[in-house]
Amino acid sequence: MIKLNENYGNLKDSYLFFNIKQKVDKYVAGHPGMKIYRMGIGDVTLPLAWCVIDALSNAVADQAQKGTFHGYMPECGMPELREIIAAFYNGRGVELTPGDVFVSSGASDELGDILDLFDSSGSSIIMEPAYPAYVDANIIAGRRIFHVTGNEANGFAPVPDNDTPVGDLIYICSPNNPTGAVFSKDALRKWVDFANLHGSIILFDAAYEAFIESPSVPHSIFEIEGARTCAIEICSLSKTAGFTGTRLGYTVIPGELKRGGLCLNDMWVRNRTTKTNGVSYVLQKGGLAVFSDEGRREIMENIRIYKQNARYLTDALDRLGVTYYGGRNAPYIFMKCPEGYTSWESFDLLLNEIQVVGTPGQGFGDAGEGFIRFSTFASPEDTKEAALRIFDLLTRMKG
Amino acid sequence: MIKLNENYGNLKDSYLFFNIKQKVDKYVAGHPGMKIYRMGIGDVTLPLAWCVIDALSNAVADQAQKGTFHGYMPECGMPELREIIAAFYNGRGVELTPGDVFVSSGASDELGDILDLFDSSGSSIIMEPAYPAYVDANIIAGRRIFHVTGNEANGFAPVPDNDTPVGDLIYICSPNNPTGAVFSKDALRKWVDFANLHGSIILFDAAYEAFIESPSVPHSIFEIEGARTCAIEICSLSKTAGFTGTRLGYTVIPGELKRGGLCLNDMWVRNRTTKTNGVSYVLQKGGLAVFSDEGRREIMENIRIYKQNARYLTDALDRLGVTYYGGRNAPYIFMKCPEGYTSWESFDLLLNEIQVVGTPGQGFGDAGEGFIRFSTFASPEDTKEAALRIFDLLTRMKG
């Protein structure tokens, strides 16, 4: 009798977004026609940039003609796309070669797949609150998990100290989902030094880097000296260029990253050539447009709109004097719940009283209790109205 | 110090297509302007069907407008696509529900990823000659491999007997890559009975099912009674609809497939929701068109052209009286090498004498030695000329 992967039995049921949907659906059924302000799920709403649409359309047209038709793509990515991404990093002062860059179907896919490089007897440091898939992917792989707590005392950007468990893998997401907090250069340097000291490897989730506006906040772990010997960076065009439903990402594994004489870049090449036949030609052409000058300009215009959304919310919270994290360098705002309310109670309160949907912080681990996450990806009109309603409700509650 | 996945050290260097390319490049450099007939790599060459192009174009246009823009897709696939695939199976007399069907980025991705469901202490039966990624993915996962030999005695479609090792996973590819052999209903029934008896699970690679023309040859393992409790089917649109560079596939895991009380369909849902954010909206819309009536008609027209290519080659081999497998229900022809030639020697002979590129059978495992594979995906003109040249060369060698 075949033995299944019994680690699945250790997964907790994942009902966060399912429960949110159930509650919202029930509310809508009881209040027909009532407008709901959805700022729960972190999904983008603005259309793709025009130059990306053009590139995708042209690539589709290429597939219609014999002379331009493309079959199998190189497993690690189209050379032009690997080159333009490396050049994009070079432009930020990070030296990469095209061979350091792997094109992927997206960050969520890579965050799971990359565990294939490591022995499953190992351990992972996960800083919570966290994207739930970090924990679940590690449970499926049978890895031990060390939880490191993000909280108000460390501004949701914990750094290692003498009590930090020596984990083999260290997940860092900056700008952070769900808290919107960012890790400073100094905080990242501490993790890089820790990783190099102990031979650990950092998995740096840079999915939200395009939202950074403070010049001092690193966009890439490779801006930190020493990171090339201890880090893998996993990136996505989902939030950068609105690719949540289009799918494309990239992963950076510097050639210098070695452990026990093995080069992780070589191993990942071998993994990809075994386990994939590359990413769609059509999507990679769209990705090329994202990194063109016109593409960068257009996507930053969309990000500007999401940032204005953030400002509607943070202005309201600032005026109220409510504590929150994020919203400046990140598309998420992590708001402290009203006194005496848990995160799920706050969720119910906002839904029932002002028809605003957030995500309870507890859904990102116990460290998220006491907070509620707002995404800034809804329409400007809805976000503005939601901000007004939050302001009014919390003002009434104080008064 | 982190411990890497040491199984990578057990992989053999994979130089098959690299070596072929080196040899061809060297020949071309030495013979400038000489026309080469490339029938080595199994990559399609005909453009996508028009209705698929239309669907892809419309989906790209959807991503350009706010009202039609699509963000995150359901992780297991667009409901309409899961439905139309289930209906496609139903039309062939195989009962499936949409929930049994998972949309994927392609068969190669799934063949690797699916191992996540099984304990890595297990074993896999791989029938050789075989697609090299079967072996490599199992080595990376640390699984034990039992090689079962396909050969002329069993028509490259081995069935279990008393000496067959009881493997936990059983890979079956029919129509087969590289041999082009097909497993009869009776042969598949023997494997299904074997799997149900021992609690094993069959991974059925149906990537070439669209090439089956003999009415008695099963397109799906689920045409066999008892398969729903012992099989997973992994399919691809790569060869069916020319999607090698466009990327889309699907995987069927019947709800009845359980081991030790665990339902593999539930586990795969959990895996996908953890490790992916779904497949591109654009590509899934293309997939929907493939399964439309018009799509089926158009893709069968392309397959008809590839089948004519197969006929050019098999006619030549039939007239020569050369032994070969495949070519009728499969896009591959596995030709016996000329007397006294190994598969690499045959490769060199064909390249140097008649500028025809095949794939040495030895590249698919030692069981492939003595054969050379021709793909039927080149242009009709090139294939016709290659068939003539093979006929002339082998006639000269006999004479």
Interface residues (C-beta under 8 A of the other chain):
Chain A: M1 I2 K3 L4 N5 E6 Y8 G9 L11 S14 I41 D43 V44 T45 L46 P47 L48 W50 I53 L56 S57 V60 A61 Q63 A64 Q65 K66 F69 H70 G71 Y72 M73 S105 G106 S108 D109 L111 G112 D113 D116 L117 F118 D119 S120 S121 G122 A133 D136 A137 I140 D168 L169 H198 G199 S200 I201 S238 G242 T244 G245 T246 R247 R259 G260 L262 L264 M267 R270 N271 T273 T274 K275 T276 N277 G278 V279 S280 Y281 V282 L283
Chain B: M1 I2 K3 L4 N5 E6 Y8 G9 L11 S14 I41 D43 V44 T45 L46 P47 L48 W50 I53 L56 S57 V60 A61 Q63 A64 Q65 K66 F69 H70 G71 Y72 M73 S105 G106 S108 D109 L111 G112 D113 D116 L117 F118 D119 S120 S121 G122 A133 D136 A137 I140 D168 L169 H198 G199 S200 I201 S238 G242 T244 G245 T246 R247 R259 G260 L262 L264 M267 R270 N271 T273 T274 K275 T276 N277 G278 V279 S280 Y281 V282 L283
